[in-house]
Amino acid sequence: AAIANSPTSPFWWIAWAGRAPRPAPAQASAVDRDWLRSVALDTWRYFEQHVGAHSNHLPPDNVQTVPHTTVAQRTSPTNIGMYLLSAACAQAFGWIDRAAFLARCEGTLDAIDRLPRHRGHLLNWVDTATLRALPPAYVSTVDSGNLCVLLLTVAAALDALDKPVDAGPTKLPARRRHRPGPLAQRAHAAALRCRALAESHEFGFLFDERRRLFHIGCRVDDGRNDAGHYDLLASEARLASLWAIAKGDVAASHWA
């Protein structure tokens, strides 16, 4: 009993994790909501200012503002996915319209088509001006997982652009009430591209079958995986694990 009641015992942690959930917290105050919205808007303004034709529709990794503004014109799969997600959120909040959101997605997808790939994976890092990989060419497991899941999320947002608006009673048959217009057709095509890109990533070669864990990444030039591995469920690579299992690239036993 003494061992089971000690925080160093696995039984203690199992009991702690199995506690009844606490009551749901009260809704955020109006002040908190306004602050959170301002943070979201500032996040979008970063991308809005620094992503466009001048950057091949790819987001910079960071912008230094002191002592003077310096833009790091390199990007990673995570950066690209976060930019697309931010654009989807900007459209949902009403900061940009559907056409602008779609145009941004198409521009970035077109740029991705021109980027170097390795077994479906984009590389860390890529020069946003030349679209060339920065040496050493490298595939990051966690970055690829982030990008894939974010692409699926953005695809759902693009599909939502095709939802018809209820115009009230009509005499037209139900099957004829909604005919996708040009924008909706483009949005559907962009969503398909997002899903195809996510599905093209191969994760099996990054997986250590003996340890049932993912390698940190792969050095493309010599095809060798890093000796280091990501940890279990607490790892930042959870999205990569979840997507790789969903694709069937690795066994579900990896999750446990």
The 8 nearest C-alpha neighbors of each residue, nearest first, counted from 0:
[[1, 3, 2, 4, 5, 10, 11, 8],
 [0, 2, 4, 3, 5, 8, 6, 11],
 [1, 3, 5, 0, 4, 8, 7, 10],
 [2, 4, 0, 1, 10, 5, 11, 8],
 [5, 3, 1, 2, 11, 0, 6, 8],
 [4, 6, 7, 2, 8, 3, 11, 1],
 [7, 5, 8, 11, 4, 12, 9, 3],
 [8, 6, 5, 9, 11, 12, 2, 4],
 [7, 9, 10, 11, 6, 5, 3, 2],
 [10, 8, 12, 11, 13, 7, 3, 6],
 [9, 11, 13, 8, 12, 3, 14, 4],
 [12, 10, 14, 8, 9, 13, 6, 3],
 [11, 13, 15, 9, 14, 10, 16, 6],
 [12, 14, 10, 16, 15, 11, 17, 9],
 [13, 15, 17, 11, 12, 16, 10, 18],
 [16, 14, 12, 17, 13, 18, 11, 10],
 [17, 15, 13, 14, 18, 12, 11, 19],
 [18, 16, 14, 15, 13, 19, 12, 20],
 [19, 17, 15, 16, 20, 14, 21, 13],
 [18, 20, 21, 17, 16, 22, 15, 14],
 [21, 19, 18, 22, 23, 17, 16, 15],
 [20, 22, 23, 19, 24, 18, 17, 25],
 [23, 21, 24, 20, 25, 19, 26, 18],
 [22, 24, 21, 25, 20, 26, 27, 19],
 [25, 23, 22, 26, 21, 27, 20, 28],
 [24, 26, 27, 23, 28, 22, 21, 29],
 [27, 25, 28, 24, 23, 29, 32, 31],
 [26, 28, 31, 32, 25, 29, 30, 24],
 [27, 29, 31, 30, 32, 26, 33, 25],
 [28, 30, 32, 31, 33, 27, 34, 26],
 [31, 29, 33, 28, 32, 34, 27, 35],
 [30, 32, 34, 28, 33, 29, 27, 35],
 [33, 31, 29, 35, 34, 30, 36, 28],
 [32, 34, 36, 30, 31, 35, 29, 37],
 [33, 35, 37, 31, 32, 36, 30, 38],
 [36, 34, 38, 32, 37, 33, 31, 39],
 [35, 37, 39, 33, 34, 38, 32, 40],
 [36, 38, 40, 34, 35, 39, 41, 33],
 [39, 37, 35, 41, 36, 40, 42, 34],
 [40, 38, 36, 42, 37, 41, 35, 43],
 [39, 41, 37, 43, 42, 38, 44, 36],
 [42, 40, 44, 38, 43, 39, 37, 45],
 [43, 41, 39, 40, 45, 44, 38, 46],
 [42, 44, 40, 46, 45, 41, 47, 85],
 [45, 43, 47, 41, 46, 42, 48, 40],
 [46, 44, 43, 42, 48, 47, 49, 41],
 [45, 47, 49, 43, 44, 48, 50, 82],
 [48, 46, 44, 45, 49, 50, 43, 51],
 [49, 47, 46, 45, 44, 50, 51, 43],
 [48, 50, 46, 47, 45, 51, 58, 59],
 [51, 49, 58, 56, 46, 54, 47, 57],
 [52, 50, 56, 53, 54, 55, 49, 57],
 [51, 53, 55, 54, 56, 50, 106, 57],
 [52, 54, 51, 55, 56, 50, 128, 49],
 [55, 53, 56, 52, 51, 57, 127, 50],
 [54, 56, 52, 57, 53, 51, 127, 110],
 [57, 55, 51, 107, 54, 50, 52, 106],
 [56, 58, 55, 54, 50, 107, 127, 79],
 [59, 57, 50, 79, 74, 78, 60, 82],
 [60, 58, 72, 74, 73, 61, 71, 57],
 [59, 61, 74, 73, 71, 58, 78, 72],
 [62, 60, 71, 59, 70, 63, 72, 73],
 [61, 63, 70, 69, 71, 64, 68, 60],
 [62, 64, 69, 68, 65, 70, 61, 67],
 [63, 65, 68, 67, 66, 62, 69, 70],
 [66, 64, 67, 63, 68, 69, 62, 70],
 [65, 67, 64, 68, 63, 69, 62, 70],
 [68, 66, 65, 64, 69, 63, 62, 70],
 [67, 69, 64, 63, 65, 70, 62, 66],
 [68, 70, 63, 62, 67, 64, 71, 65],
 [69, 71, 62, 72, 63, 61, 68, 59],
 [72, 70, 61, 59, 73, 60, 62, 69],
 [73, 71, 59, 127, 70, 126, 60, 74],
 [74, 72, 126, 127, 125, 59, 71, 60],
 [73, 75, 60, 59, 125, 124, 78, 58],
 [74, 76, 123, 78, 124, 77, 79, 125],
 [75, 77, 79, 142, 78, 146, 143, 80],
 [78, 76, 142, 80, 146, 79, 75, 145],
 [77, 79, 75, 81, 76, 80, 74, 82],
 [80, 78, 76, 82, 77, 81, 58, 75],
 [79, 81, 146, 77, 83, 149, 82, 78],
 [82, 80, 84, 78, 83, 79, 85, 77],
 [81, 83, 85, 79, 84, 80, 78, 86],
 [82, 84, 86, 80, 85, 81, 87, 79],
 [85, 83, 81, 87, 86, 82, 153, 80],
 [84, 86, 88, 82, 87, 83, 81, 43],
 [87, 85, 89, 83, 84, 88, 100, 82],
 [88, 86, 84, 90, 85, 89, 91, 83],
 [87, 89, 91, 85, 90, 86, 92, 84],
 [90, 88, 86, 94, 92, 87, 91, 95],
 [89, 91, 95, 93, 87, 88, 92, 96],
 [90, 92, 88, 89, 93, 87, 94, 95],
 [93, 91, 89, 90, 94, 88, 95, 87],
 [94, 92, 90, 95, 91, 89, 96, 88],
 [93, 95, 89, 92, 90, 96, 91, 40],
 [96, 94, 90, 93, 89, 99, 100, 97],
 [95, 97, 99, 98, 90, 100, 93, 94],
 [96, 98, 100, 99, 101, 90, 95, 160],
 [97, 99, 101, 100, 96, 102, 182, 95],
 [100, 98, 102, 96, 101, 97, 95, 103],
 [101, 99, 97, 103, 98, 102, 86, 90],
 [100, 102, 104, 98, 103, 99, 97, 105],
 [103, 101, 99, 105, 104, 100, 98, 106],
 [102, 104, 106, 100, 101, 105, 99, 107],
 [105, 103, 101, 107, 102, 106, 108, 100],
 [104, 106, 108, 102, 107, 103, 109, 101],
 [107, 105, 103, 109, 104, 108, 56, 102],
 [106, 108, 56, 110, 104, 109, 105, 57],
 [109, 107, 111, 105, 110, 106, 104, 112],
 [108, 110, 106, 112, 107, 111, 105, 113],
 [111, 109, 107, 113, 112, 108, 55, 106],
 [112, 110, 108, 114, 113, 109, 107, 121],
 [111, 113, 109, 110, 114, 108, 115, 107],
 [114, 112, 111, 110, 115, 109, 130, 108],
 [113, 115, 111, 112, 130, 116, 110, 131],
 [116, 114, 121, 113, 132, 131, 122, 117],
 [117, 115, 121, 120, 119, 114, 118, 122],
 [116, 118, 120, 119, 121, 115, 219, 122],
 [119, 117, 120, 201, 200, 116, 199, 202],
 [118, 120, 200, 199, 117, 116, 201, 121],
 [121, 119, 117, 116, 200, 118, 122, 143],
 [120, 122, 116, 76, 115, 117, 119, 138],
 [121, 123, 138, 137, 124, 120, 136, 116],
 [124, 122, 75, 137, 125, 138, 139, 136],
 [123, 125, 133, 75, 122, 74, 132, 73],
 [126, 124, 132, 73, 74, 133, 131, 130],
 [125, 127, 73, 130, 131, 128, 129, 72],
 [128, 126, 130, 73, 72, 54, 129, 125],
 [129, 127, 126, 130, 54, 55, 72, 53],
 [128, 130, 131, 126, 127, 125, 132, 55],
 [131, 129, 126, 127, 128, 114, 125, 132],
 [130, 132, 129, 126, 125, 133, 114, 115],
 [133, 131, 125, 124, 136, 126, 134, 122],
 [132, 134, 124, 125, 135, 136, 131, 126],
 [135, 133, 136, 132, 124, 137, 123, 125],
 [134, 136, 137, 133, 218, 220, 219, 132],
 [137, 135, 134, 219, 132, 133, 218, 122],
 [136, 138, 218, 123, 219, 122, 217, 135],
 [137, 139, 217, 122, 216, 123, 140, 218],
 [140, 138, 216, 142, 141, 143, 137, 215],
 [141, 139, 216, 143, 142, 215, 144, 138],
 [140, 142, 236, 144, 143, 139, 239, 145],
 [143, 141, 77, 145, 139, 144, 76, 140],
 [142, 144, 146, 140, 145, 141, 76, 147],
 [239, 145, 143, 141, 147, 238, 142, 146],
 [146, 144, 142, 143, 148, 147, 77, 149],
 [145, 147, 80, 143, 149, 77, 76, 144],
 [148, 146, 197, 150, 144, 149, 145, 143],
 [147, 149, 151, 150, 145, 146, 144, 152],
 [148, 150, 152, 146, 151, 80, 147, 145],
 [149, 151, 153, 147, 193, 148, 152, 146],
 [150, 152, 154, 148, 149, 153, 194, 155],
 [153, 151, 149, 155, 150, 154, 148, 156],
 [152, 154, 156, 150, 155, 151, 84, 149],
 [155, 153, 190, 151, 157, 156, 152, 193],
 [154, 156, 158, 152, 153, 157, 159, 151],
 [157, 155, 153, 159, 154, 158, 87, 152],
 [156, 158, 154, 159, 186, 160, 155, 190],
 [159, 157, 155, 160, 156, 161, 187, 154],
 [158, 160, 156, 161, 157, 162, 155, 154],
 [161, 159, 158, 157, 162, 183, 186, 156],
 [162, 160, 183, 159, 158, 163, 179, 186],
 [161, 163, 159, 160, 164, 158, 183, 177],
 [164, 162, 177, 161, 165, 179, 178, 160],
 [163, 165, 166, 162, 177, 167, 161, 176],
 [166, 164, 167, 163, 168, 162, 176, 177],
 [167, 165, 164, 168, 169, 163, 176, 177],
 [166, 168, 165, 169, 164, 170, 176, 171],
 [169, 167, 166, 170, 165, 171, 176, 173],
 [170, 168, 171, 167, 166, 176, 172, 173],
 [169, 171, 172, 168, 173, 176, 175, 167],
 [170, 172, 169, 176, 175, 173, 174, 168],
 [173, 171, 175, 174, 176, 170, 169, 177],
 [174, 172, 176, 175, 171, 177, 170, 169],
 [173, 175, 172, 176, 177, 171, 178, 170],
 [176, 174, 173, 172, 177, 171, 178, 170],
 [175, 177, 173, 174, 171, 172, 178, 169],
 [178, 176, 175, 163, 179, 174, 173, 164],
 [177, 179, 180, 176, 175, 163, 174, 183],
 [180, 178, 183, 184, 177, 161, 181, 182],
 [179, 181, 183, 182, 184, 178, 161, 185],
 [180, 182, 184, 183, 185, 179, 186, 178],
 [183, 181, 185, 184, 180, 186, 98, 179],
 [184, 182, 161, 186, 180, 179, 185, 181],
 [183, 185, 181, 187, 186, 182, 179, 180],
 [186, 184, 188, 182, 183, 187, 189, 181],
 [187, 185, 183, 189, 157, 184, 188, 182],
 [186, 188, 190, 184, 185, 189, 158, 183],
 [187, 189, 185, 191, 186, 190, 184, 192],
 [190, 188, 192, 186, 191, 187, 185, 193],
 [191, 189, 154, 187, 193, 192, 188, 157],
 [190, 192, 188, 194, 189, 193, 195, 187],
 [191, 193, 189, 195, 190, 194, 196, 188],
 [194, 192, 190, 196, 150, 191, 195, 154],
 [193, 195, 197, 191, 196, 192, 151, 198],
 [194, 196, 192, 198, 197, 193, 191, 199],
 [195, 197, 199, 193, 194, 198, 192, 200],
 [198, 196, 147, 194, 195, 199, 200, 193],
 [197, 199, 195, 196, 200, 194, 246, 147],
 [200, 198, 119, 196, 197, 195, 201, 118],
 [199, 201, 119, 120, 198, 197, 118, 202],
 [202, 200, 203, 118, 119, 199, 248, 204],
 [203, 201, 205, 204, 248, 243, 200, 206],
 [202, 204, 248, 206, 205, 201, 249, 243],
 [203, 205, 206, 202, 201, 207, 224, 248],
 [206, 204, 203, 202, 214, 213, 216, 207],
 [207, 205, 213, 203, 204, 212, 208, 214],
 [208, 206, 211, 212, 209, 210, 213, 214],
 [207, 209, 211, 210, 206, 212, 249, 213],
 [208, 210, 207, 211, 212, 206, 213, 253],
 [209, 211, 212, 207, 208, 213, 206, 253],
 [212, 210, 208, 207, 253, 209, 206, 213],
 [211, 213, 210, 207, 206, 228, 229, 214],
 [214, 212, 206, 228, 229, 205, 207, 215],
 [213, 215, 228, 216, 205, 227, 225, 206],
 [216, 214, 228, 140, 227, 225, 229, 213],
 [217, 215, 139, 140, 214, 138, 225, 224],
 [216, 218, 224, 138, 223, 137, 225, 219],
 [219, 217, 137, 223, 222, 220, 221, 224],
 [218, 220, 222, 136, 137, 221, 217, 138],
 [221, 219, 218, 222, 136, 135, 223, 137],
 [220, 222, 223, 219, 218, 217, 224, 136],
 [223, 221, 219, 218, 220, 217, 224, 137],
 [222, 224, 218, 221, 217, 225, 219, 220],
 [225, 223, 217, 216, 218, 226, 214, 222],
 [224, 226, 227, 216, 217, 215, 214, 223],
 [225, 227, 224, 228, 214, 215, 216, 223],
 [228, 226, 225, 215, 214, 229, 216, 224],
 [229, 227, 214, 215, 213, 212, 230, 226],
 [228, 230, 213, 215, 214, 234, 212, 231],
 [231, 229, 234, 228, 232, 233, 212, 213],
 [230, 232, 233, 234, 229, 212, 254, 237],
 [231, 233, 234, 237, 230, 254, 255, 236],
 [234, 232, 231, 235, 230, 237, 236, 229],
 [235, 233, 236, 230, 232, 231, 237, 229],
 [234, 236, 237, 233, 141, 238, 229, 232],
 [237, 235, 141, 234, 239, 238, 240, 229],
 [238, 236, 240, 239, 235, 234, 241, 232],
 [239, 237, 241, 144, 240, 236, 242, 145],
 [144, 238, 240, 236, 242, 237, 241, 243],
 [241, 239, 237, 243, 238, 242, 244, 236],
 [240, 242, 238, 244, 239, 243, 237, 245],
 [243, 241, 245, 239, 244, 240, 246, 238],
 [242, 244, 246, 248, 240, 245, 241, 249],
 [245, 243, 247, 249, 241, 246, 242, 251],
 [244, 246, 242, 247, 243, 241, 248, 251],
 [247, 245, 243, 244, 248, 242, 198, 249],
 [246, 248, 244, 245, 249, 243, 250, 251],
 [247, 249, 203, 243, 246, 202, 244, 250],
 [250, 248, 244, 247, 243, 203, 251, 253],
 [249, 251, 252, 253, 244, 247, 248, 254],
 [250, 252, 253, 254, 244, 249, 255, 247],
 [251, 253, 250, 254, 255, 211, 249, 244],
 [254, 252, 251, 211, 255, 250, 212, 249],
 [255, 253, 252, 251, 240, 232, 231, 241],
 [254, 252, 253, 251, 231, 232, 211, 250]]
